[in-house]
Amino acid sequence: MAFKMKYKDLNEVVEQLRGAVKAHGKQADTIEKHIKDMDGGSAKKQLSPMKGKISGPCKTAAKRKFKVWPSAYASGWGVRCTKAGGPSKMGKSKKK
């Protein structure tokens, strides 16, 4: 219900922009586009590239390595560990 109120307010802003000056017409168009995107119109839902979770073994290793879990450092280490392929591969360089 809160979203409906926001859309209503944004629509009022668009109407005021259109009535003000011709120069504000582009701003009104931009706001209308964003309103449609919020409604699920033409834009696809964007997902972050690393939407997955930290793997179990990496999370356990991070909990052992850092005193505080969750913390930014521990979570970052867990993500890097997951990307590397597991705790056993952390810190090892790739040989060519």
MARBAKOL-99843 format. One record per residue: x, y, z of N, C-alpha, C in turn; residue number from 1. Coordinates in Angstrom, 1 decimal. Atoms other than C-alpha are relative to their C-alpha. Layout:
N
<r n_east="X" n_north="Y" n_up="Z" ca_east="X" ca_north="Y" ca_up="Z" c_east="X" c_north="Y" c_up="Z" resi="NUM"/>
...
! end
This chain:
96
<r n_east="0.8" n_north="-1.2" n_up="0.0" ca_east="0.0" ca_north="0.0" ca_up="0.0" c_east="0.9" c_north="1.3" c_up="0.0" resi="1"/>
<r n_east="-0.9" n_north="-1.1" n_up="0.0" ca_east="2.9" ca_north="2.3" ca_up="0.7" c_east="0.5" c_north="0.3" c_up="-1.4" resi="2"/>
<r n_east="-0.5" n_north="-0.2" n_up="1.4" ca_east="4.1" ca_north="1.8" ca_up="-2.9" c_east="-1.0" c_north="0.8" c_up="-0.8" resi="3"/>
<r n_east="1.0" n_north="-0.8" n_up="0.7" ca_east="0.8" ca_north="3.1" ca_up="-4.2" c_east="0.0" c_north="1.4" c_up="0.3" resi="4"/>
<r n_east="-0.1" n_north="-1.4" n_up="-0.4" ca_east="1.2" ca_north="6.2" ca_up="-2.2" c_east="1.2" c_north="0.7" c_up="-0.7" resi="5"/>
<r n_east="-1.2" n_north="-0.6" n_up="0.6" ca_east="4.7" ca_north="6.8" ca_up="-3.6" c_east="-0.3" c_north="0.2" c_up="-1.5" resi="6"/>
<r n_east="0.3" n_north="-0.2" n_up="1.4" ca_east="3.5" ca_north="6.2" ca_up="-7.2" c_east="-1.0" c_north="1.2" c_up="-0.2" resi="7"/>
<r n_east="1.0" n_north="-1.2" n_up="0.1" ca_east="0.6" ca_north="8.7" ca_up="-6.6" c_east="0.8" c_north="1.3" c_up="0.1" resi="8"/>
<r n_east="-0.8" n_north="-1.3" n_up="-0.2" ca_east="3.1" ca_north="11.3" ca_up="-5.3" c_east="0.9" c_north="0.2" c_up="-1.2" resi="9"/>
<r n_east="-0.9" n_north="-0.2" n_up="1.1" ca_east="5.5" ca_north="10.7" ca_up="-8.2" c_east="-0.9" c_north="0.4" c_up="-1.2" resi="10"/>
<r n_east="0.9" n_north="-0.4" n_up="1.1" ca_east="2.6" ca_north="11.0" ca_up="-10.7" c_east="-0.4" c_north="1.5" c_up="0.1" resi="11"/>
<r n_east="0.3" n_north="-1.4" n_up="-0.2" ca_east="1.7" ca_north="14.3" ca_up="-9.1" c_east="1.2" c_north="0.9" c_up="-0.4" resi="12"/>
<r n_east="-1.2" n_north="-0.8" n_up="0.4" ca_east="5.3" ca_north="15.5" ca_up="-9.6" c_east="0.2" c_north="0.0" c_up="-1.5" resi="13"/>
<r n_east="-0.1" n_north="0.0" n_up="1.4" ca_east="5.3" ca_north="14.4" ca_up="-13.2" c_east="-1.0" c_north="1.0" c_up="-0.6" resi="14"/>
<r n_east="1.0" n_north="-1.0" n_up="0.5" ca_east="2.1" ca_north="16.5" ca_up="-13.8" c_east="0.5" c_north="1.4" c_up="0.2" resi="15"/>
<r n_east="-0.5" n_north="-1.3" n_up="-0.3" ca_east="3.7" ca_north="19.5" ca_up="-12.1" c_east="1.1" c_north="0.4" c_up="-0.9" resi="16"/>
<r n_east="-1.1" n_north="-0.2" n_up="0.9" ca_east="6.8" ca_north="19.1" ca_up="-14.2" c_east="-0.5" c_north="0.3" c_up="-1.4" resi="17"/>
<r n_east="0.6" n_north="-0.2" n_up="1.3" ca_east="4.8" ca_north="18.9" ca_up="-17.4" c_east="-0.6" c_north="1.4" c_up="-0.2" resi="18"/>
<r n_east="0.7" n_north="-1.3" n_up="0.0" ca_east="2.9" ca_north="22.0" ca_up="-16.5" c_east="0.9" c_north="1.2" c_up="0.1" resi="19"/>
<r n_east="-0.9" n_north="-1.1" n_up="-0.3" ca_east="5.9" ca_north="24.1" ca_up="-15.5" c_east="0.6" c_north="0.6" c_up="-1.2" resi="20"/>
<r n_east="-0.8" n_north="-0.6" n_up="1.1" ca_east="8.2" ca_north="24.6" ca_up="-18.5" c_east="0.3" c_north="-1.2" c_up="-1.0" resi="21"/>
<r n_east="-0.4" n_north="1.0" n_up="1.0" ca_east="9.0" ca_north="22.7" ca_up="-21.7" c_east="1.3" c_north="-0.7" c_up="0.3" resi="22"/>
<r n_east="-1.3" n_north="0.6" n_up="-0.4" ca_east="12.5" ca_north="22.1" ca_up="-20.4" c_east="-0.1" c_north="-1.2" c_up="1.0" resi="23"/>
<r n_east="0.2" n_north="1.1" n_up="-1.0" ca_east="11.1" ca_north="19.9" ca_up="-17.6" c_east="-0.7" c_north="-1.2" c_up="-0.6" resi="24"/>
<r n_east="0.7" n_north="1.2" n_up="0.6" ca_east="9.4" ca_north="17.5" ca_up="-20.0" c_east="0.8" c_north="-1.2" c_up="0.0" resi="25"/>
<r n_east="-1.0" n_north="1.2" n_up="0.0" ca_east="12.5" ca_north="15.3" ca_up="-20.3" c_east="0.1" c_north="-0.6" c_up="1.4" resi="26"/>
<r n_east="0.0" n_north="0.5" n_up="-1.4" ca_east="12.6" ca_north="15.0" ca_up="-16.5" c_east="-1.2" c_north="-0.7" c_up="0.3" resi="27"/>
<r n_east="1.2" n_north="0.7" n_up="-0.3" ca_east="9.0" ca_north="14.1" ca_up="-16.4" c_east="0.0" c_north="-1.4" c_up="-0.7" resi="28"/>
<r n_east="-0.1" n_north="1.3" n_up="0.7" ca_east="9.6" ca_north="11.4" ca_up="-19.1" c_east="0.9" c_north="-1.0" c_up="0.8" resi="29"/>
<r n_east="-0.9" n_north="0.9" n_up="-0.8" ca_east="12.5" ca_north="10.0" ca_up="-17.0" c_east="-0.7" c_north="-0.6" c_up="1.2" resi="30"/>
<r n_east="0.7" n_north="0.5" n_up="-1.2" ca_east="10.4" ca_north="9.8" ca_up="-13.9" c_east="-1.1" c_north="-1.0" c_up="-0.3" resi="31"/>
<r n_east="1.0" n_north="0.9" n_up="0.4" ca_east="7.6" ca_north="8.1" ca_up="-15.7" c_east="0.6" c_north="-1.4" c_up="-0.4" resi="32"/>
<r n_east="-0.7" n_north="1.3" n_up="0.4" ca_east="10.0" ca_north="5.5" ca_up="-17.1" c_east="0.4" c_north="-0.8" c_up="1.3" resi="33"/>
<r n_east="-0.4" n_north="0.7" n_up="-1.2" ca_east="11.3" ca_north="4.8" ca_up="-13.6" c_east="-1.3" c_north="-0.6" c_up="0.8" resi="34"/>
<r n_east="1.2" n_north="0.5" n_up="-0.6" ca_east="7.7" ca_north="4.4" ca_up="-12.3" c_east="-0.4" c_north="-1.3" c_up="-0.7" resi="35"/>
<r n_east="0.4" n_north="1.3" n_up="0.7" ca_east="7.0" ca_north="1.8" ca_up="-15.0" c_east="1.0" c_north="-1.1" c_up="0.3" resi="36"/>
<r n_east="-1.0" n_north="1.0" n_up="-0.4" ca_east="10.3" ca_north="0.0" ca_up="-14.1" c_east="-0.3" c_north="-0.5" c_up="1.4" resi="37"/>
<r n_east="0.3" n_north="0.4" n_up="-1.3" ca_east="9.2" ca_north="-0.1" ca_up="-10.5" c_east="-1.2" c_north="-0.9" c_up="0.0" resi="38"/>
<r n_east="1.2" n_north="0.8" n_up="0.1" ca_east="5.9" ca_north="-1.6" ca_up="-11.5" c_east="0.3" c_north="-1.4" c_up="-0.7" resi="39"/>
<r n_east="-0.3" n_north="1.3" n_up="0.7" ca_east="7.7" ca_north="-4.4" ca_up="-13.4" c_east="-0.3" c_north="0.1" c_up="-1.4" resi="40"/>
<r n_east="0.4" n_north="-0.2" n_up="1.4" ca_east="7.1" ca_north="-3.0" ca_up="-16.8" c_east="1.0" c_north="-0.6" c_up="-0.9" resi="41"/>
<r n_east="-0.9" n_north="0.5" n_up="1.1" ca_east="9.8" ca_north="-3.3" ca_up="-19.5" c_east="1.3" c_north="-0.5" c_up="0.6" resi="42"/>
<r n_east="-1.4" n_north="0.4" n_up="-0.5" ca_east="12.9" ca_north="-3.7" ca_up="-17.3" c_east="0.0" c_north="-1.4" c_up="0.6" resi="43"/>
<r n_east="-0.2" n_north="1.4" n_up="-0.6" ca_east="14.1" ca_north="-7.2" ca_up="-16.3" c_east="0.5" c_north="0.2" c_up="1.4" resi="44"/>
<r n_east="-0.5" n_north="-0.1" n_up="-1.4" ca_east="14.8" ca_north="-7.9" ca_up="-12.7" c_east="1.5" c_north="-0.2" c_up="-0.1" resi="45"/>
<r n_east="-1.4" n_north="0.1" n_up="0.0" ca_east="18.5" ca_north="-7.3" ca_up="-12.2" c_east="0.5" c_north="-0.7" c_up="1.2" resi="46"/>
<r n_east="-0.6" n_north="0.7" n_up="-1.1" ca_east="20.5" ca_north="-9.7" ca_up="-10.1" c_east="1.4" c_north="0.3" c_up="0.1" resi="47"/>
<r n_east="-1.4" n_north="-0.3" n_up="-0.2" ca_east="23.8" ca_north="-9.1" ca_up="-8.6" c_east="0.8" c_north="-1.2" c_up="-0.5" resi="48"/>
<r n_east="-0.8" n_north="1.0" n_up="0.6" ca_east="26.7" ca_north="-11.1" ca_up="-10.1" c_east="0.3" c_north="-1.1" c_up="1.0" resi="49"/>
<r n_east="-0.4" n_north="1.0" n_up="-1.0" ca_east="27.5" ca_north="-12.9" ca_up="-6.8" c_east="-1.2" c_north="-0.2" c_up="0.9" resi="50"/>
<r n_east="1.3" n_north="0.2" n_up="-0.8" ca_east="23.9" ca_north="-13.8" ca_up="-5.7" c_east="0.1" c_north="-1.2" c_up="0.9" resi="51"/>
<r n_east="-0.1" n_north="1.3" n_up="-0.7" ca_east="25.0" ca_north="-17.2" ca_up="-4.4" c_east="0.5" c_north="0.3" c_up="1.5" resi="52"/>
<r n_east="-0.4" n_north="-0.1" n_up="-1.4" ca_east="25.9" ca_north="-17.8" ca_up="-0.8" c_east="1.4" c_north="-0.5" c_up="0.2" resi="53"/>
<r n_east="-1.3" n_north="0.5" n_up="-0.4" ca_east="29.2" ca_north="-18.5" ca_up="0.9" c_east="-0.2" c_north="-1.5" c_up="0.3" resi="54"/>
<r n_east="0.1" n_north="1.5" n_up="-0.2" ca_east="29.8" ca_north="-22.3" ca_up="0.8" c_east="0.3" c_north="-0.3" c_up="1.4" resi="55"/>
<r n_east="-0.1" n_north="0.4" n_up="-1.4" ca_east="29.6" ca_north="-24.2" ca_up="4.0" c_east="1.4" c_north="-0.2" c_up="0.5" resi="56"/>
<r n_east="-1.4" n_north="0.1" n_up="-0.5" ca_east="33.3" ca_north="-25.2" ca_up="4.3" c_east="0.7" c_north="1.3" c_up="0.1" resi="57"/>
<r n_east="-0.7" n_north="-1.3" n_up="-0.1" ca_east="34.4" ca_north="-21.6" ca_up="3.6" c_east="-0.6" c_north="0.8" c_up="1.1" resi="58"/>
<r n_east="0.6" n_north="-0.8" n_up="-1.1" ca_east="32.0" ca_north="-20.2" ca_up="6.1" c_east="0.6" c_north="-0.6" c_up="1.4" resi="59"/>
<r n_east="-0.6" n_north="0.6" n_up="-1.2" ca_east="33.3" ca_north="-22.7" ca_up="8.7" c_east="1.4" c_north="0.4" c_up="0.2" resi="60"/>
<r n_east="-1.4" n_north="-0.4" n_up="-0.1" ca_east="36.9" ca_north="-21.8" ca_up="7.9" c_east="0.1" c_north="1.5" c_up="0.4" resi="61"/>
<r n_east="0.0" n_north="-1.4" n_up="-0.4" ca_east="36.1" ca_north="-18.1" ca_up="8.2" c_east="-0.3" c_north="0.2" c_up="1.4" resi="62"/>
<r n_east="0.3" n_north="-0.1" n_up="-1.4" ca_east="34.5" ca_north="-18.6" ca_up="11.6" c_east="1.2" c_north="-0.4" c_up="0.9" resi="63"/>
<r n_east="-1.2" n_north="0.4" n_up="-0.7" ca_east="37.7" ca_north="-20.4" ca_up="12.7" c_east="1.1" c_north="1.1" c_up="0.0" resi="64"/>
<r n_east="-1.1" n_north="-1.0" n_up="0.2" ca_east="40.0" ca_north="-17.7" ca_up="11.3" c_east="-0.3" c_north="1.3" c_up="0.6" resi="65"/>
<r n_east="0.3" n_north="-1.3" n_up="-0.5" ca_east="38.2" ca_north="-14.6" ca_up="12.5" c_east="-0.8" c_north="-0.1" c_up="1.3" resi="66"/>
<r n_east="0.6" n_north="0.0" n_up="-1.4" ca_east="37.0" ca_north="-13.8" ca_up="16.1" c_east="-1.5" c_north="0.3" c_up="-0.1" resi="67"/>
<r n_east="1.3" n_north="-0.5" n_up="0.1" ca_east="33.8" ca_north="-12.1" ca_up="15.0" c_east="-0.7" c_north="-0.5" c_up="-1.3" resi="68"/>
<r n_east="0.8" n_north="0.4" n_up="1.2" ca_east="31.2" ca_north="-13.7" ca_up="12.6" c_east="-1.4" c_north="0.5" c_up="0.2" resi="69"/>
<r n_east="-0.5" n_north="-0.5" n_up="1.3" ca_east="29.6" ca_north="-12.1" ca_up="10.7" c_east="0.6" c_north="1.4" c_up="0.2" resi="70"/>
<r n_east="-0.6" n_north="-1.3" n_up="0.1" ca_east="31.9" ca_north="-9.2" ca_up="10.0" c_east="0.4" c_north="0.2" c_up="-1.5" resi="71"/>
<r n_east="-0.3" n_north="-0.3" n_up="1.4" ca_east="32.9" ca_north="-7.5" ca_up="6.8" c_east="1.3" c_north="-0.8" c_up="-0.5" resi="72"/>
<r n_east="-1.2" n_north="0.7" n_up="0.4" ca_east="36.4" ca_north="-9.0" ca_up="6.8" c_east="-0.3" c_north="-1.5" c_up="-0.1" resi="73"/>
<r n_east="0.2" n_north="1.5" n_up="0.1" ca_east="35.2" ca_north="-12.6" ca_up="7.5" c_east="-0.9" c_north="-0.3" c_up="-1.2" resi="74"/>
<r n_east="0.9" n_north="0.2" n_up="1.2" ca_east="32.4" ca_north="-12.3" ca_up="4.9" c_east="0.8" c_north="0.1" c_up="-1.3" resi="75"/>
<r n_east="-0.8" n_north="-0.2" n_up="1.2" ca_east="34.8" ca_north="-11.0" ca_up="2.3" c_east="1.0" c_north="-1.1" c_up="-0.2" resi="76"/>
<r n_east="-0.9" n_north="1.2" n_up="0.1" ca_east="37.3" ca_north="-13.8" ca_up="3.1" c_east="-0.8" c_north="-1.2" c_up="-0.5" resi="77"/>
<r n_east="0.9" n_north="1.1" n_up="0.4" ca_east="34.4" ca_north="-16.3" ca_up="2.8" c_east="-0.3" c_north="0.0" c_up="-1.5" resi="78"/>
<r n_east="0.4" n_north="-0.1" n_up="1.4" ca_east="33.4" ca_north="-15.0" ca_up="-0.6" c_east="1.2" c_north="-0.3" c_up="-0.9" resi="79"/>
<r n_east="-1.2" n_north="0.3" n_up="0.8" ca_east="37.0" ca_north="-15.1" ca_up="-1.9" c_east="0.3" c_north="-1.5" c_up="0.0" resi="80"/>
<r n_east="-0.2" n_north="1.4" n_up="-0.2" ca_east="37.3" ca_north="-18.6" ca_up="-0.5" c_east="-0.9" c_north="-0.8" c_up="-0.9" resi="81"/>
<r n_east="0.9" n_north="0.7" n_up="0.8" ca_east="34.2" ca_north="-19.7" ca_up="-2.3" c_east="0.3" c_north="0.1" c_up="-1.5" resi="82"/>
<r n_east="-0.5" n_north="-0.3" n_up="1.4" ca_east="35.4" ca_north="-18.1" ca_up="-5.6" c_east="1.2" c_north="-0.8" c_up="-0.4" resi="83"/>
<r n_east="-1.2" n_north="0.8" n_up="0.2" ca_east="38.7" ca_north="-19.9" ca_up="-5.2" c_east="-0.2" c_north="-1.5" c_up="-0.2" resi="84"/>
<r n_east="0.3" n_north="1.5" n_up="0.1" ca_east="37.1" ca_north="-23.3" ca_up="-4.9" c_east="0.0" c_north="-0.7" c_up="1.3" resi="85"/>
<r n_east="0.0" n_north="0.7" n_up="-1.3" ca_east="37.3" ca_north="-24.0" ca_up="-1.2" c_east="1.1" c_north="0.4" c_up="0.8" resi="86"/>
<r n_east="-1.0" n_north="-0.5" n_up="-1.0" ca_east="39.4" ca_north="-23.4" ca_up="1.9" c_east="1.4" c_north="-0.6" c_up="-0.4" resi="87"/>
<r n_east="-1.3" n_north="0.6" n_up="0.2" ca_east="42.1" ca_north="-25.8" ca_up="0.7" c_east="0.8" c_north="0.7" c_up="-1.2" resi="88"/>
<r n_east="-0.6" n_north="-0.6" n_up="1.1" ca_east="42.8" ca_north="-23.7" ca_up="-2.4" c_east="0.3" c_north="1.5" c_up="0.3" resi="89"/>
<r n_east="-0.2" n_north="-1.4" n_up="-0.4" ca_east="43.0" ca_north="-20.4" ca_up="-0.5" c_east="1.5" c_north="0.3" c_up="0.2" resi="90"/>
<r n_east="-1.4" n_north="-0.4" n_up="-0.2" ca_east="46.5" ca_north="-18.7" ca_up="-0.7" c_east="0.9" c_north="-0.7" c_up="-0.9" resi="91"/>
<r n_east="-0.8" n_north="0.7" n_up="0.9" ca_east="47.8" ca_north="-21.1" ca_up="-3.3" c_east="0.0" c_north="0.7" c_up="-1.4" resi="92"/>
<r n_east="0.0" n_north="-0.6" n_up="1.3" ca_east="49.0" ca_north="-19.6" ca_up="-6.6" c_east="-0.2" c_north="-1.0" c_up="-1.1" resi="93"/>
<r n_east="0.3" n_north="0.9" n_up="1.1" ca_east="48.0" ca_north="-21.1" ca_up="-9.9" c_east="1.3" c_north="-0.1" c_up="-0.8" resi="94"/>
<r n_east="-1.2" n_north="0.3" n_up="0.8" ca_east="51.0" ca_north="-22.7" ca_up="-11.7" c_east="-0.4" c_north="-0.2" c_up="-1.5" resi="95"/>
<r n_east="0.3" n_north="0.2" n_up="1.4" ca_east="51.0" ca_north="-22.5" ca_up="-15.5" c_east="0.9" c_north="-1.0" c_up="-0.6" resi="96"/>
! end
